[in-house]
Amino acid sequence: MNWHESRAQLPPEQPFWAVVQCFGNGYEFSRPGDTREPTFDEERAATMAALAEGATGIIYHCMHSLQRSPRFEERFAELDRIAAEVRDLTPVLAQVDAREQAVVQSGTLSVLTKGGRSSCWVILASTLREDQDVVLRLPSGCTRATDRATGERLPVRRGRLHLRFRALDARVLHVR
C-alpha cells in the first residue's frame, strides 16, 4: 500500500502518521556490509511523498538494528537533513489546503496544494526510480511558478506546467 492509498483509508480530519523505513533488512541475520540500506534520496522521497499525500506526522522506523550500520553516524546526519527540510516547510504545511488543487495530468507524482486563491504552494514528490516528464494543471488563474529551493521561475502555459522530474526527487513550488 502506498501513501495515497493509506491516506484514502482515513477520514479527512483524522491525523495520518507515515512510517518511513530507515534500516536495511537483515542486520540481525547477516553481516552489516551485506545489507542494503535505504539511500538518502529514497528516504527523502518517501518523506516528501508522505507529506504531499497529507501526512500530519512522520516517524522514522529504524528498529534496533540501525546502530549496526557501518554508516551509523552518516545515516543519522542524513535523517537530520531531511528533518530540517521538513521543519523549513512548516509555514507551508500549516496553511489550509487550497480550495483548488494542482493536478498531475501526466506523470506519477504525489502532490499537495496549500494556501489561498492568489498565492499557493505546491509540494511535489516522486518515488519512481527513473526520471519522468510531468504535466501539472495549476489552480485557476495561476500564471507564475517559482521553485522554492532554487528560485528558478518556471514557464506556465495556459495554466499548465511542464517539468522534467528527476528520479526520487521532491520540489516545492510557489504558484501565483
N, C-alpha and C positions, 0 to 999 in steps of 0.2 A: 504494500500500500504506500502511495506517495503522500506528500504533504497536502496536496489538493484534495485527495480522497479522504485523508484523515480529517481535515477541516470540515468537509461536507457532512461528516457524520455527527457534527455537533451543532446545537442551536447557535445562531449568530452572537448571542450575548454571553455564551459560555467561554471562559478562558481556554486557550489552546496552547499547551506547552509542548514544544517539539524537543525530541531527544536525539541529539546528533552523536553518532558513534565516533570516538576519537581514539580507538585502540585497534591493534591488529589481532585478529582471531588466532588463537593457538599459543599464546605466551605460556600458558600453564603446561602445555604438552610438547613444546618444541623449543629449540634454541631461539632466542630473540632475533638473531640475524636472519632466521628462516621465515619470519613472519612479516607479511606486508601490512604496513600501517597506512591509514588514510593520509593523503598528501594535504598540504596547506590549502591548495586550490579546491580539493574535494570537500574539506571541512568548511571552508568559506562559502562555497557554492551551496552546500546543504543548509548552512545557517541563513544565508540571504534568501534562498528559495522558501524556507520555512516562514521567514518574516513576510515575504511577498505573498504567501498564501494565508496570512492572517495570524501567524503565531503571536501570542501575547507574552511568551517566555521561551527561553532556550535553556536546555540542560545538556551539558557535555558528558556523555556516558563513557567513562574510562575503565570501568570495572576496577579490579585491584591489580591489574596487570601492567598498566602504563609505566609504572616505576621500573619494570624490566626492560623497557625500551632502551636501545643503545643511544637514542636521541632524546632522552627524557627532558633535559633542560631546554633543548631546541623546541621540542613539541609544546611545552608549556609557554614558551615565548610566542610561538605561533598562535596558540589559543588566545593569548593576551592581546595580540594584534587584532584578531577577529573581534574580540570583546570590545576593544577600543573603537573599532569601526562601528559596531552596533551602538555603543554609547554615544558616539558622534551623531548617530541618526535619531536619537531620542526626540529632538524637537520635531522632526518629520513624522516619526511613528506616533507621536502624541496627538497629531492633528486628526480631525474627523475624517472618515472615509469620504472621498469625493462622491458627490451625487452621481456623477457620470464617470465611469472607469475607463481607463485606456484599455484597448482590446487588442490582443495578438491576432492578426489576420493571417499571418504566415510565419511559421517557425514554431518552436516549442520553448516557451518561457513561463516562469511564474511571474505574475505582475500584480502590483498593488498601487492604487492611486489614492493619494491623501491630499486634503486641502479644499480650498474653495473654488469658486467659479472662474475668477480672473487669474488665479495662480495656483498651481498644484504641483505635487511631487509624484513621480512615477518610479517605483522600485522594481527593477527587472533582475531576474536571476535564471541562469541556465545550469542544469545539472548534466547536460549532454557532454559527451567526451569528444565531440567534434565541433568545429566552427559551423556557423549557420548564418544565412541571410534571414533577417526578420523584418516584417512589416507590422507596424503598430498603427491602429486608428486612435488618435488622441481625442480627448474630450472636445466637444463642440467649441468653436471659436479659438482654439489654440493655434497659434501661428509661429511660435518660437519654442525651441527646446535647447537647454544647456546641460551638458554633462557636469554633475556636481563635483566630481573628483578632478577633472581636467580643465573645466571652464570652457571647453570647446562648444561652440554653437553648432547645432545640428540642423540640417535643412529639413523643414517641414513643407510638404507639398500637398495641397488640398486636404489638410487635416491628417495626413499620414506621414509617418516617419519610417524611412528605410535605414536599417542598421546592419552592419556586419558584426555579429556577436561571436566572441571567442568561446572556445570550449571552457566549461566550468567557470564562467565569469558572472559578475554581477555589476550593475550600473544603477545609479540614481540620477534621474533627470529632473530638472526644474522646468516646468512647462507653463507657458503663458499664452 
